[in-house]
């Protein structure tokens, strides 16, 4: 799978490197901040340097380049000699506007091993920008990675740039590594990672055939940027991974419907069938009506028949639930109360759903504590009681067991409740 051009806009030069003037300033500041001892110049350099220094002051750049040749040929040059010569030549090449020669000089300076630690990062960033403009992807990636490696406090946008460079080169393993670092760095800084980073990572994991990391990334994507299309991808992977477990999928469809709505006709019809089959026909009724109203579900004969079936079952629940709840409350089997609670959730009576499910869990005997707590949390969320909902989702995850599909589903519901609470 290849990303669309809109996702792969060319990386801006400003993101890749510093302009030469900015580089010179950064290099000079770095040298000043180094708190080095007094410079040590060789005798040969001291003898010949005056002429070059005068030409630099007069900004006679072509003459500076020529006058430096004898200096560069001297034996016994000290690191301080070379640093001054570096500064002079950099200024001269900038003054001449010879960008190709300037960047060739910078590359040679790196290769010579004379660059100080403070210079390595900025020079590589400058060279990455240059090679990007020359459309040399391999050298762009090489120098930008060297810049990142020399920059311990690289920010999320810089990691993103490297990730996108590798993505453009179809190196999806490296792209995934650096885009992951962008997300982690932004998160650690209290910033919201960009939606694009998750999207590109999704494509990387598809190319790498890495379903596990793909699902984990999609779960984070839908938590941060809830959209029907993202829920579709998550639900498809949950169905595949859980063997189409109907309890898992009911809660998944319920969450997507509650949060963003569903994306396809098939999802609306599957959700409705599933809700009817587990004893929550009112959910199916509401979902199908919303799908038809949104123009996603055709108002065709078979769909109308399914809607009529859901309405009839929900109508029976509305007629019988109050009496059934009274009978269940007097009993000792918590499973009956939990089922009654699901019925109340089905017909949209969320206060009664909370009361019945809570009563059932307190009695004990509930066969699927994870299922009951997820329904309880969903009802609490409908009432705007988000902190209580999150507590219920946490209990559902604990009952389901770490790493289980129901525990993952509980995590998605908890993220939804947290987002709603913040809003």
SENUKE-714739 format. One record per residue (C-alpha): residue number from 1; x, y, z. Coordinates in nm, 2 decimals. Each point is the difference from the previous one (the first is absolute). Last residue first. Example, Ala and Ser with C-alpha at 12.3 -4.5 7.8 and 13.67 -1.06 7.14 Angstrom:
2
R:2:1.37:-0.11:0.71
R:1:-0.14:-0.34:0.07
This chain:
423
R:423:-1.50:1.81:2.71
R:422:0.23:-0.15:0.26
R:421:-0.27:-0.24:0.12
R:420:-0.07:-0.10:-0.36
R:419:0.36:-0.08:-0.07
R:418:0.03:-0.20:0.32
R:417:-0.31:-0.20:-0.08
R:416:0.12:-0.08:-0.35
R:415:0.34:-0.10:0.13
R:414:-0.17:-0.23:0.25
R:413:-0.21:-0.16:-0.28
R:412:0.31:-0.07:-0.20
R:411:0.17:-0.15:0.30
R:410:-0.31:-0.22:0.07
R:409:0.03:-0.13:-0.35
R:408:0.36:-0.10:0.06
R:407:-0.10:-0.18:0.32
R:406:-0.28:-0.17:-0.19
R:405:0.25:-0.12:-0.26
R:404:0.23:-0.14:0.27
R:403:0.34:0.15:0.06
R:402:-0.04:0.02:0.38
R:401:-0.30:-0.19:0.13
R:400:-0.37:0.03:-0.06
R:399:-0.09:0.07:0.36
R:398:0.27:0.27:0.03
R:397:-0.11:0.16:-0.33
R:396:-0.36:0.01:0.11
R:395:0.10:0.15:0.34
R:394:0.19:0.27:-0.19
R:393:-0.30:0.06:-0.22
R:392:-0.22:0.04:0.31
R:391:0.24:0.26:0.15
R:390:0.00:0.18:-0.33
R:389:-0.38:0.02:0.01
R:388:0.00:0.14:0.35
R:387:0.23:0.28:-0.11
R:386:-0.21:0.06:-0.30
R:385:-0.34:0.04:0.16
R:384:-0.14:0.18:-0.31
R:383:-0.32:-0.22:0.01
R:382:0.09:-0.17:-0.33
R:381:0.35:-0.06:0.15
R:380:-0.17:-0.18:0.30
R:379:-0.19:-0.22:-0.24
R:378:0.32:-0.09:-0.19
R:377:0.18:-0.07:0.33
R:376:-0.27:-0.24:0.11
R:375:0.01:-0.17:-0.34
R:374:0.37:-0.04:0.04
R:373:-0.04:-0.12:0.36
R:372:-0.25:-0.27:-0.11
R:371:0.22:-0.13:-0.28
R:370:0.31:-0.02:0.23
R:369:-0.20:-0.17:0.27
R:368:-0.11:-0.26:-0.24
R:367:-0.19:-0.28:0.19
R:366:-0.15:0.23:0.27
R:365:-0.04:-0.22:0.31
R:364:0.06:0.29:0.24
R:363:-0.26:0.20:0.19
R:362:0.20:0.32:-0.03
R:361:0.05:-0.05:-0.37
R:360:-0.37:-0.05:-0.05
R:359:-0.09:0.31:0.20
R:358:0.24:0.21:-0.20
R:357:-0.15:-0.14:-0.33
R:356:-0.35:0.09:0.11
R:355:0.07:0.35:0.13
R:354:0.21:0.10:-0.29
R:353:-0.26:-0.13:-0.25
R:352:-0.28:0.18:0.19
R:351:0.19:0.33:-0.04
R:350:0.08:-0.08:-0.36
R:349:-0.36:-0.04:-0.13
R:348:0.10:0.00:-0.37
R:347:-0.20:-0.31:-0.11
R:346:0.31:-0.22:-0.03
R:345:0.16:0.13:0.31
R:344:-0.32:-0.11:0.19
R:343:0.03:-0.34:-0.16
R:342:0.37:-0.02:0.09
R:341:-0.09:0.07:0.36
R:340:-0.25:-0.28:0.00
R:339:0.27:-0.23:-0.12
R:338:0.23:0.12:0.29
R:337:-0.29:-0.05:0.24
R:336:-0.05:-0.36:-0.11
R:335:0.38:-0.07:0.03
R:334:-0.01:0.13:0.36
R:333:-0.20:-0.30:0.11
R:332:-0.13:0.06:0.35
R:331:-0.36:0.10:-0.08
R:330:-0.21:0.29:0.12
R:329:0.15:0.24:-0.25
R:328:-0.07:-0.24:-0.28
R:327:-0.37:0.01:0.06
R:326:-0.01:0.38:0.01
R:325:0.22:0.02:-0.32
R:324:-0.24:-0.24:-0.18
R:323:-0.29:0.23:0.07
R:322:0.18:0.31:-0.12
R:321:0.14:-0.19:-0.30
R:320:-0.33:-0.13:-0.15
R:319:-0.15:0.26:-0.22
R:318:0.32:0.18:-0.10
R:317:0.16:-0.33:-0.07
R:316:-0.29:-0.11:-0.22
R:315:0.04:0.33:-0.19
R:314:0.37:-0.07:-0.05
R:313:-0.08:-0.33:-0.15
R:312:-0.25:0.15:-0.24
R:311:0.23:0.29:-0.09
R:310:0.29:-0.24:-0.08
R:309:-0.22:-0.21:-0.23
R:308:-0.14:0.30:-0.17
R:307:0.36:0.13:-0.07
R:306:0.10:-0.34:-0.14
R:305:-0.31:0.01:-0.23
R:304:0.08:0.36:-0.10
R:303:0.35:-0.11:-0.10
R:302:-0.14:-0.28:-0.21
R:301:-0.24:0.23:-0.17
R:300:0.25:0.28:-0.08
R:299:0.06:0.33:0.18
R:298:0.36:-0.01:-0.10
R:297:0.25:0.03:0.29
R:296:0.25:0.28:-0.03
R:295:-0.25:0.28:-0.06
R:294:0.05:0.15:0.34
R:293:-0.37:-0.06:0.09
R:292:0.04:-0.37:-0.10
R:291:0.31:-0.05:0.21
R:290:-0.16:0.19:0.29
R:289:-0.31:-0.22:-0.02
R:288:0.21:-0.32:-0.02
R:287:0.20:0.10:0.31
R:286:-0.30:0.09:0.21
R:285:-0.18:-0.32:-0.08
R:284:0.31:-0.21:0.05
R:283:0.06:0.15:0.34
R:282:-0.37:-0.05:0.09
R:281:0.05:-0.37:-0.09
R:280:0.23:-0.07:0.30
R:279:-0.05:-0.37:0.07
R:278:0.32:-0.15:-0.14
R:277:-0.15:-0.09:-0.34
R:276:-0.17:0.33:-0.05
R:275:0.32:0.19:0.06
R:274:0.19:-0.22:-0.24
R:273:-0.24:0.03:-0.28
R:272:-0.01:0.38:0.04
R:271:0.38:0.02:0.02
R:270:0.04:-0.21:-0.31
R:269:-0.25:0.22:-0.19
R:268:0.17:0.32:0.10
R:267:0.35:-0.14:-0.07
R:266:-0.11:-0.13:-0.34
R:265:-0.14:0.34:-0.11
R:264:0.33:0.16:0.07
R:263:0.17:0.26:0.22
R:262:-0.15:-0.02:0.34
R:261:-0.08:0.29:0.23
R:260:0.26:0.22:0.17
R:259:0.00:-0.06:0.37
R:258:-0.31:-0.19:0.10
R:257:-0.01:-0.21:-0.32
R:256:0.37:-0.08:0.02
R:255:-0.04:-0.10:0.37
R:254:-0.31:-0.21:-0.06
R:253:0.17:-0.17:-0.30
R:252:0.30:-0.09:0.22
R:251:-0.22:-0.11:0.29
R:250:-0.20:-0.23:-0.22
R:249:0.32:-0.12:-0.17
R:248:0.16:-0.12:0.33
R:247:-0.32:-0.18:0.10
R:246:-0.04:-0.15:-0.35
R:245:0.35:-0.15:-0.01
R:244:0.08:0.03:-0.37
R:243:0.30:-0.23:0.03
R:242:0.15:0.25:0.24
R:241:0.29:0.10:-0.22
R:240:-0.20:0.03:-0.32
R:239:-0.29:0.18:0.15
R:238:0.23:0.23:0.20
R:237:0.20:0.07:-0.32
R:236:-0.32:0.10:-0.19
R:235:-0.12:0.20:0.30
R:234:0.33:0.20:0.01
R:233:-0.02:0.08:-0.38
R:232:-0.36:0.10:0.02
R:231:0.07:0.21:0.31
R:230:0.25:0.19:-0.20
R:229:-0.25:0.07:-0.28
R:228:-0.26:0.11:0.25
R:227:0.23:0.27:0.14
R:226:0.14:0.05:0.35
R:225:0.33:0.18:-0.01
R:224:0.20:-0.06:0.32
R:223:-0.17:-0.32:0.11
R:222:-0.05:-0.11:-0.36
R:221:0.37:0.05:-0.08
R:220:0.11:-0.18:0.32
R:219:-0.20:-0.30:-0.08
R:218:0.13:0.02:-0.36
R:217:0.36:-0.01:0.13
R:216:-0.07:-0.31:0.22
R:215:-0.17:-0.17:-0.30
R:214:0.29:0.07:-0.23
R:213:0.25:-0.12:0.25
R:212:-0.17:-0.33:0.02
R:211:-0.08:-0.04:-0.36
R:210:0.36:0.05:-0.12
R:209:-0.02:-0.08:-0.38
R:208:0.29:0.24:-0.05
R:207:-0.19:0.19:-0.27
R:206:-0.31:0.01:0.21
R:205:0.21:0.11:0.30
R:204:0.15:0.29:-0.20
R:203:-0.35:0.10:-0.13
R:202:-0.12:0.02:0.36
R:201:0.31:0.20:0.10
R:200:-0.08:0.25:-0.27
R:199:-0.35:0.05:0.14
R:198:0.13:0.02:0.36
R:197:0.24:0.27:-0.09
R:196:-0.26:0.18:-0.21
R:195:-0.23:0.04:0.31
R:194:0.27:0.21:0.16
R:193:0.10:-0.09:0.36
R:192:-0.17:0.21:0.27
R:191:0.26:0.18:0.22
R:190:0.08:-0.07:0.36
R:189:0.37:-0.01:-0.07
R:188:0.01:-0.38:0.06
R:187:-0.28:-0.04:-0.26
R:186:0.19:0.21:-0.26
R:185:0.31:-0.21:0.06
R:184:-0.19:-0.33:-0.02
R:183:-0.18:0.09:-0.32
R:182:0.32:0.13:-0.17
R:181:0.19:-0.31:0.12
R:180:-0.27:-0.22:-0.16
R:179:0.04:0.19:-0.32
R:178:0.37:-0.07:0.02
R:177:-0.03:-0.38:0.05
R:176:-0.29:-0.04:-0.25
R:175:0.20:0.18:-0.27
R:174:0.30:-0.22:0.07
R:173:-0.22:-0.32:-0.05
R:172:-0.18:0.16:-0.29
R:171:0.30:0.07:-0.22
R:170:-0.22:0.09:-0.30
R:169:0.23:0.30:-0.08
R:168:-0.28:0.24:0.06
R:167:-0.06:-0.17:0.34
R:166:0.37:0.04:0.09
R:165:-0.02:0.38:-0.06
R:164:-0.34:0.00:0.18
R:163:0.16:-0.15:0.31
R:162:0.29:0.24:-0.01
R:161:-0.24:0.30:-0.02
R:160:-0.21:-0.14:0.28
R:159:0.30:-0.04:0.23
R:158:0.07:0.37:-0.06
R:157:-0.36:0.09:0.07
R:156:0.01:-0.19:0.33
R:155:0.30:0.19:0.13
R:154:0.37:-0.10:0.00
R:153:0.14:0.05:0.35
R:152:0.29:-0.25:-0.05
R:151:0.10:0.16:-0.33
R:150:0.30:-0.17:-0.15
R:149:-0.20:-0.31:-0.10
R:148:-0.27:0.23:-0.15
R:147:0.26:0.18:-0.21
R:146:0.15:-0.33:-0.11
R:145:-0.35:-0.11:-0.10
R:144:-0.04:0.32:-0.20
R:143:0.34:-0.06:-0.17
R:142:-0.08:-0.35:-0.11
R:141:-0.36:0.07:-0.10
R:140:0.09:0.29:-0.22
R:139:0.29:-0.20:-0.14
R:138:-0.23:-0.28:-0.11
R:137:-0.27:0.23:-0.12
R:136:0.21:0.21:-0.24
R:135:-0.26:0.24:-0.13
R:134:0.26:0.28:-0.02
R:133:-0.23:0.20:0.23
R:132:0.00:-0.29:0.24
R:131:0.38:-0.02:-0.03
R:130:0.03:0.36:0.12
R:129:-0.24:-0.04:0.29
R:128:0.17:-0.31:0.11
R:127:0.34:0.18:-0.02
R:126:-0.12:0.28:0.23
R:125:-0.14:-0.26:0.25
R:124:0.33:-0.18:-0.01
R:123:0.19:0.32:0.06
R:122:-0.23:0.09:0.29
R:121:0.04:-0.34:0.17
R:120:0.38:-0.03:-0.04
R:119:0.09:0.35:0.11
R:118:-0.04:-0.03:0.37
R:117:0.19:-0.33:0.00
R:116:0.29:0.18:-0.16
R:115:0.07:-0.06:-0.37
R:114:0.36:-0.09:-0.08
R:113:-0.08:-0.36:-0.09
R:112:0.10:0.05:-0.37
R:111:-0.33:-0.14:-0.11
R:110:-0.20:0.28:0.18
R:109:0.22:0.27:-0.15
R:108:-0.03:-0.16:-0.35
R:107:-0.38:0.01:0.03
R:106:0.01:0.37:0.11
R:105:0.23:0.08:-0.29
R:104:-0.22:-0.17:-0.25
R:103:-0.29:0.19:0.15
R:102:0.17:0.34:-0.06
R:101:0.12:-0.10:-0.34
R:100:-0.35:-0.08:-0.11
R:99:-0.14:0.31:0.16
R:98:0.24:0.24:-0.17
R:97:-0.16:0.33:0.11
R:96:0.35:0.16:0.01
R:95:-0.07:0.14:0.34
R:94:-0.11:-0.34:0.13
R:93:0.32:-0.16:-0.14
R:92:0.21:0.27:0.17
R:91:-0.18:-0.02:0.33
R:90:0.04:-0.38:0.01
R:89:0.37:0.04:-0.10
R:88:0.06:0.24:0.28
R:87:-0.18:-0.21:0.27
R:86:0.18:-0.32:-0.11
R:85:0.34:0.18:0.01
R:84:-0.07:0.11:0.35
R:83:-0.09:-0.35:0.11
R:82:0.30:-0.15:-0.18
R:81:0.24:0.22:0.18
R:80:-0.17:-0.08:0.33
R:79:0.03:-0.37:-0.07
R:78:0.38:0.05:-0.06
R:77:0.17:0.01:-0.33
R:76:0.33:-0.19:0.00
R:75:0.07:0.02:-0.37
R:74:-0.13:0.28:-0.22
R:73:-0.18:-0.08:-0.32
R:72:-0.33:0.15:0.12
R:71:0.17:0.33:0.07
R:70:0.15:0.01:-0.35
R:69:-0.35:-0.05:-0.15
R:68:-0.16:0.26:0.23
R:67:0.11:0.29:-0.22
R:66:-0.19:-0.13:-0.30
R:65:-0.33:-0.04:0.19
R:64:0.04:0.34:0.17
R:63:0.07:0.16:-0.34
R:62:-0.34:-0.12:-0.12
R:61:-0.16:0.13:0.32
R:60:0.13:0.35:0.01
R:59:-0.22:0.08:0.30
R:58:0.24:0.27:0.12
R:57:0.01:-0.16:0.35
R:56:0.06:-0.34:-0.17
R:55:0.28:0.15:-0.21
R:54:0.16:0.13:0.32
R:53:-0.03:-0.34:0.17
R:52:0.16:-0.17:-0.30
R:51:0.31:0.23:0.01
R:50:0.03:-0.04:0.38
R:49:-0.01:-0.38:-0.01
R:48:0.34:-0.06:-0.15
R:47:0.23:0.04:0.31
R:46:-0.25:-0.11:0.25
R:45:-0.07:-0.32:-0.21
R:44:0.37:-0.09:-0.02
R:43:0.04:0.06:0.37
R:42:-0.29:-0.23:0.09
R:41:-0.30:0.14:0.19
R:40:-0.12:-0.11:0.34
R:39:-0.33:0.16:0.10
R:38:-0.05:0.10:0.37
R:37:-0.19:-0.27:0.19
R:36:-0.34:-0.12:-0.12
R:35:-0.33:0.11:0.16
R:34:-0.20:-0.18:-0.27
R:33:-0.26:0.26:-0.01
R:32:0.20:0.22:-0.24
R:31:0.05:-0.29:-0.24
R:30:-0.38:-0.09:0.00
R:29:-0.08:0.37:-0.06
R:28:0.23:0.01:-0.30
R:27:-0.15:-0.32:-0.15
R:26:-0.36:0.12:0.05
R:25:0.09:0.33:-0.17
R:24:0.17:-0.17:-0.29
R:23:-0.29:-0.24:-0.04
R:22:-0.25:0.28:0.00
R:21:0.20:0.17:-0.28
R:20:0.01:-0.33:-0.20
R:19:-0.37:-0.05:0.03
R:18:-0.08:-0.27:0.25
R:17:-0.13:-0.34:-0.08
R:16:-0.27:-0.25:-0.07
R:15:-0.32:0.16:0.12
R:14:0.08:0.33:-0.18
R:13:0.06:-0.21:-0.31
R:12:-0.36:-0.11:0.00
R:11:-0.06:-0.37:-0.02
R:10:-0.18:-0.08:-0.32
R:9:-0.37:-0.08:0.05
R:8:-0.04:-0.36:0.07
R:7:-0.35:-0.02:0.15
R:6:-0.15:0.20:-0.28
R:5:0.19:-0.21:-0.25
R:4:-0.20:-0.31:0.12
R:3:0.20:-0.26:0.19
R:2:0.10:-0.32:-0.17
R:1:-0.13:-0.34:0.09
